[in-house]
């Protein structure tokens, strides 16, 4: 009786060993089939389109990058979807355009416009205590900024 058990045991171990090998081959094949297509696809470094839209949580378009009539445009909109500022590149030269929503006018900005925008940004950042100005450049936190006056 002991001899029967001794003969059955190696056969049982061989069957289990074959099943384990078959399972390993199936697992490796399955993993290979899942991983291989991802590895073989070429990754693109450039995304190409004629229009890009940046949309907020409510689905309102807040910014666009478009190519209209062969001219690139970058536009920014407020929360209600009204155009606030637009930058365009024409054949002549790049030109930022300001949109005066109260008057419904689109025009090229003047030096006074740039100064007004700069002052608004400066006041807001200083009120929040986050940034200081040094000349016309905005610098990091007040702790990192050099002293505006030198002696």
Beta strands, then each sheet from edge to edge (+ up, - down):
strand 1: 51-55
strand 2: 61-68
strand 3: 71-77
strand 4: 83-89
strand 5: 94-100
strand 6: 105-108
strand 7: 133-134
strand 8: 137-138
sheet 1: 1+ 2- 3+ 4- 5+ 6-
sheet 2: 7+ 8-
end
